[in-house]
């Protein structure tokens, strides 16, 4: 795979989108926890109605996933948080598809060999650009 300035700019753009989405999602989660973390939610566990703080439910979502009972409850209370994490995931998938397809590496599982190969390609691009400037 050949590096081009266009590919590098697209890589930077997609990376920026992932980082911005991640920052927004994290901020929305922090805000939800800060503002309503102590709020009690009623739910049924083992046939009994109990009250659980939202902060505990957020921990459950972390360990058990969005499809858990905690996820269902919090999704109703804080849809903006879940929407932001969905956007982050979509941005990350787009970046992964680009890096695999255009750069020949999975950025989420890069090896030392991958880093060396990319560095070599980047150096070749820089040398090529310098040679083109001289002409």
C-alpha positions, -999 to +999 in steps of 0.1 A: +000+000+000+013+034-009+010+064+014-003+096-001-009+130+015-046+125+008-046+092+028-027+109+056-052+138+057-081+113+057-064+094+085-060+126+106-096+136+099-110+102+109-088+101+140-099+135+150-136+124+146-130+094+169-113+115+195-140+142+194-167+116+197-149+099+226-144+131+245-180+141+240-193+107+252-170+107+282-181+143+292-218+134+288-213+103+310-194+123+336-221+149+336-249+123+340-230+107+369-223+140+386-258+153+382-279+122+388-255+096+402-272+095+436-307+093+421-325+061+431-340+040+404-366+013+412-361-021+396-370-058+401-343-081+412-349-117+421-386-110+422-383-081+446-385-044+440-354-026+451-339+009+447-304+013+433-284+045+427-277+054+391-239+053+398-243+016+406-263+011+374-236+028+354-211+002+368-234-026+358-236-012+323-198-011+321-195-048+332-227-063+317-233-041+287-260-019+273-285-048+269-285-053+307-314-042+328-293-013+340-286-003+304-323-003+296-331+020+326-303+044+320-309+046+283-344+060+291-329+085+316-298+095+296-304+088+259-278+115+249-250+095+266-259+063+247-263+082+214-228+097+219-212+063+225-230+050+194-215+078+174-181+071+189-184+034+179-194+043+144-164+067+140-141+040+153-154+015+128-150+040+100-114+046+111-107+008+113-122+002+078-100+030+064-068+019+080-072-017+070-084-009+035-061+020+026-031+015+049-030-022+052-030-023+091-056-026+118-048+003+141-063-015+170-039-044+168-006-029+154+026-048+159+061-035+159+065-048+124+034-027+114+049+004+129+081-001+111+064-008+078+043+024+081+073+044+091+091+032+060+062+041+038+060+076+054+097+082+049+093+071+012+065+096+008+086+124+023+115+116+001+092+115-029+077+148-021+112+164-016+123+150-050+092+165-066+099+199-051+134+199-066+121+192-101 
